[in-house]
Amino acid sequence: MGVPNTFRFHIPAGLAIIGLGLLWGAGFPAIDIVVSQLPPLGAAGIRYAVSGCIVLGYARLTTDRLRPETTRELLSISIVGGFMFGGYQAGLYLGTQHITGAVASVVTTMSPVVAALVAVPILGESRGLPDVIGFCLGISGVVVLSQPSVGTTSLSSTALGVGLVFLGTILFAVGSVTIQLFDEGLPMEALQGWAMLVGATLLFCGSFLRGESVPDVQSLSPVAVVSLVYITLVAGAGGYLLYFRLVREVGATETTLVAYLEPVAATVVSVLLLGQTISMTTVVGFVAVAAGFTLVSRSTMRQAIVSLRETDSSAHTDHEVRSD
């Protein structure tokens, strides 16, 4: 079944990537609000249970196959669901209880850096000195972020929060690399939809094991309700649907540019809407992580930027031809 015209983008790929960065970046301060009023793993489970159902519905409409048919496809779903949704989101939501969403967004930017390191033993890739320097810069940024601002939270609480988010980021990176060994022909939309439900199941199990209370959505403040709806429907289901379209339009490599935009969007939303202040510690940590990300992903970034320019130029030319 082909993708209906109603689902196709009519905006430049570059603007779509910026939009996705804003959607996902704003989700971090929204998580900050949600975990202050709901059990973290339960809230994450709700998010991905609902998002998974929506994404599977989209997959049913736009792809030629919904169900996995081979053991390798089942493994793919298990890897993405266990590592990239269950493990990563558990670390993110638990960690955000101790640090702000803006800081959490900077820590998660380490994912491509960690993935590059993990790919060495798993995929047999080689890395040079610039990659080592980039990894060290990124780690130094994470260490800086673990230091609390004067007069705020304690060192142990901040370090715990950063550590949990970083652990989740490592799990995400391991999953993103390992999936390359098992990925087959299952459409991406179906794979992600099933994986979200697997992740949601694991998150609910974790919530039960931690003794979390059953999430009571009715007790949420209006701001928390809006935040939960946002991370579930807008940043969750909507963000992934936009992501799928971007991957198909410009490629997975180019879509990695989103990682640069998420911390910026998270910081702007935290400052303008939540009234949070961004400490110099966060700024220094972000610069170090961004520098490490750039060094490790330098080839990918160059390829992504060139490809985006070519894609947007081609789309613009095609639009002019149709207009004529």
C-alpha positions in Angstrom: 0.0 0.0 0.0 1.5 3.3 -1.0 1.7 6.4 1.2 -1.4 8.7 0.5 -0.7 12.2 -0.8 -2.3 13.6 2.3 0.6 12.3 4.4 3.4 13.9 2.3 5.3 17.0 3.3 5.0 20.2 1.3 7.6 22.1 3.3 11.4 22.1 2.9 13.2 19.3 4.6 15.4 21.7 6.6 12.3 23.4 8.1 10.8 20.0 8.9 14.0 19.0 10.8 13.8 22.3 12.7 10.2 21.6 13.5 11.0 18.1 14.8 13.8 19.5 16.9 11.4 22.0 18.5 8.7 19.3 19.1 11.1 16.9 20.8 13.1 19.5 22.5 10.0 21.1 24.1 9.2 17.6 25.4 12.0 17.6 28.0 10.6 20.5 30.1 7.1 18.9 29.7 8.5 15.6 31.2 9.9 17.8 34.0 6.4 18.9 34.8 4.8 15.5 34.5 7.2 13.6 36.7 6.7 16.2 39.5 3.1 15.0 39.7 3.0 11.4 38.4 5.1 8.3 39.1 7.9 8.5 36.5 7.8 5.0 35.0 4.0 4.9 35.0 3.9 8.3 33.2 6.4 7.0 30.6 4.4 3.9 30.2 1.2 5.9 29.5 3.0 8.0 27.0 4.3 5.1 24.9 1.2 2.9 25.2 -0.9 5.6 23.7 1.7 6.7 21.1 2.4 3.1 20.1 -1.3 2.5 19.3 -1.4 5.7 17.2 1.8 4.9 15.3 0.5 1.3 14.6 -2.7 2.8 13.3 -0.7 5.1 11.0 1.4 2.1 9.9 -1.8 0.2 9.1 -2.9 3.0 6.8 0.5 3.8 5.1 2.5 0.5 4.8 2.1 -2.8 3.1 2.8 -4.9 6.2 2.0 -4.5 9.9 3.0 -7.8 11.6 6.5 -9.2 12.0 7.0 -12.4 10.1 10.5 -13.6 11.0 12.5 -14.2 14.2 14.9 -11.4 13.2 12.0 -9.0 12.9 10.8 -10.0 16.4 14.4 -9.5 17.6 14.4 -6.0 16.0 11.2 -5.1 17.9 12.6 -6.4 21.1 15.8 -4.5 20.8 14.2 -1.2 19.9 11.5 -1.7 22.5 13.8 -2.8 25.3 16.7 -0.5 24.8 15.5 2.6 22.9 12.0 2.9 24.5 12.0 0.9 27.8 15.6 1.4 29.0 16.2 4.9 27.6 12.9 6.3 28.8 13.2 4.7 32.2 16.5 6.5 32.7 15.2 9.8 31.3 12.1 9.9 33.4 13.7 8.7 36.6 16.6 11.1 36.1 14.4 14.1 35.4 13.1 13.8 39.0 16.5 15.2 40.1 17.5 17.5 37.2 15.7 19.9 34.9 14.5 18.9 31.5 17.0 21.3 29.9 19.9 19.5 31.5 18.5 16.2 30.6 18.2 17.2 27.0 21.9 18.1 26.9 22.9 14.7 28.4 20.9 12.8 25.8 22.8 14.6 23.1 25.6 12.2 24.0 23.8 9.3 22.3 25.5 9.6 18.9 28.9 9.9 20.7 28.3 6.8 22.7 26.9 5.0 19.7 30.1 5.7 17.8 32.1 4.1 20.6 29.7 1.1 21.0 29.9 0.5 17.2 33.6 -0.4 17.5 33.1 -3.8 19.2 29.6 -4.6 17.9 30.0 -3.6 14.2 33.8 -3.7 14.0 34.1 -0.1 13.0 37.3 1.8 13.6 37.8 5.2 15.2 40.6 7.7 15.1 42.1 10.2 17.4 39.5 12.9 16.7 36.7 10.5 17.7 38.6 9.7 21.0 38.9 13.4 21.7 35.3 14.0 20.9 34.2 11.3 23.3 36.4 12.7 26.0 34.9 16.2 25.4 31.4 14.8 25.6 32.2 12.9 28.9 33.7 16.0 30.4 30.5 17.9 29.5 28.4 15.2 31.3 30.7 15.5 34.4 30.3 19.3 34.4 26.5 18.9 34.2 26.7 16.6 37.3 27.9 19.6 39.4 24.9 21.5 40.9 24.6 25.3 40.8 25.3 27.1 44.0 22.3 27.2 46.3 20.3 24.6 44.4 20.1 20.8 44.6 22.8 18.8 46.3 25.8 17.2 44.4 24.5 13.7 45.1 21.0 14.5 43.7 22.3 16.2 40.6 24.9 13.5 39.9 22.2 10.8 40.4 19.9 12.6 37.9 22.6 13.0 35.3 23.8 9.5 35.9 20.3 8.0 35.3 19.7 10.0 32.1 23.2 9.1 30.9 22.6 5.4 31.6 19.4 5.7 29.6 21.3 7.4 26.8 23.9 4.5 26.8 21.1 2.0 26.5 19.6 4.0 23.6 23.0 4.1 21.8 23.5 0.3 22.3 20.0 -0.3 20.9 20.6 2.0 17.9 23.8 0.2 17.0 22.6 -3.4 17.7 19.5 -3.0 15.6 21.7 -2.7 12.6 22.6 -6.4 13.0 18.9 -7.6 12.9 16.9 -5.0 11.0 15.1 -6.6 8.0 12.1 -5.7 5.9 9.5 -4.7 8.5 8.4 -1.1 7.7 9.8 1.4 10.1 6.4 2.6 11.2 5.3 -0.9 12.2 8.6 -1.6 13.9 8.5 1.6 15.9 4.8 1.1 16.8 5.3 -2.4 18.1 8.5 -1.4 19.9 6.7 1.4 21.7 4.2 -1.1 23.1 7.0 -3.4 24.2 8.7 -0.4 25.8 5.4 0.6 27.5 5.0 -2.9 28.9 8.5 -2.9 30.3 7.9 0.6 31.8 4.7 -0.5 33.5 6.5 -3.6 34.8 9.2 -1.4 36.2 6.6 0.9 37.8 5.0 -2.1 39.5 8.4 -3.4 40.8 9.3 0.0 42.2 6.0 0.1 44.0 4.8 3.2 42.2 1.2 4.1 42.7 -1.3 3.8 39.8 -1.1 7.1 37.9 -4.1 9.3 38.7 -4.5 11.6 35.8 -7.5 13.2 37.4 -5.3 14.6 40.2 -3.0 16.5 37.7 -2.9 20.2 37.6 -4.0 21.8 34.2 -0.4 22.5 33.3 0.6 18.9 34.0 -2.4 17.6 31.9 -1.3 19.8 29.0 2.2 18.5 29.4 1.2 14.9 29.4 -1.0 15.4 26.3 1.9 17.1 24.6 4.5 14.4 25.3 2.0 11.7 24.4 0.3 13.1 21.3 2.4 15.9 20.0 6.0 15.1 20.8 5.3 11.3 21.0 3.0 10.2 18.2 3.2 13.4 16.2 6.9 13.7 16.5 7.5 10.1 15.4 5.2 10.4 12.4 7.2 13.5 11.3 10.4 11.6 12.0 9.3 8.7 9.7 8.4 11.1 6.9 11.8 12.8 7.3 13.7 9.6 7.2 11.9 8.6 4.0 12.3 12.0 2.4 15.9 12.9 3.3 17.4 9.8 5.0 18.2 8.8 8.6 21.7 10.4 8.5 20.3 13.8 7.7 17.6 13.5 10.4 20.4 13.2 13.1 20.7 17.0 12.8 17.6 17.1 15.2 20.0 16.2 18.1 21.6 19.6 17.8 18.3 21.4 18.1 16.6 19.6 21.0 18.7 21.1 23.9 18.2 24.6 22.4 14.5 24.1 22.2 14.4 22.6 25.7 16.3 25.5 27.1 14.2 28.2 25.4 10.9 26.6 26.6 12.3 26.1 30.2 13.3 29.8 30.4 10.3 31.4 28.6 7.4 29.2 29.8 8.6 27.7 33.1 10.7 30.7 34.3 13.7 28.5 35.0 17.2 30.0 35.0 20.0 28.3 33.0 23.3 28.2 35.0 26.7 28.6 33.6 27.3 25.0 34.5 24.7 23.9 32.0 26.1 26.2 29.3 29.6 24.9 29.7 28.4 21.3 29.8 26.3 21.9 26.6 29.3 23.4 24.8 31.5 20.5 25.7 28.9 17.9 24.7 28.2 19.7 21.5 31.9 19.9 20.7 32.2 16.2 21.3 29.1 15.5 19.2 30.5 17.6 16.3 33.9 15.8 16.3 32.5 12.3 16.4 29.8 13.1 13.9 31.8 15.4 11.6 31.5 13.3 8.5 27.8 12.6 9.1 27.1 16.3 9.7 28.8 17.3 6.5 26.9 14.7 4.5 23.6 15.7 6.1 24.0 19.4 5.4 25.0 18.8 1.7 22.1 16.3 1.3 19.6 18.7 2.8 20.7 21.5 0.5 20.3 19.2 -2.5 17.0 17.9 -1.4 15.5 21.4 -0.7 16.9 22.7 -4.0 15.4 19.8 -5.9 12.1 20.2 -4.2 12.1 23.9 -5.0 12.9 23.3 -8.6 10.2 20.7 -8.9 7.7 23.1 -7.3 8.6 25.8 -9.9 8.2 23.4 -12.8 4.8 22.3 -11.5 3.8 26.0 -11.1 4.8 26.7 -14.7 
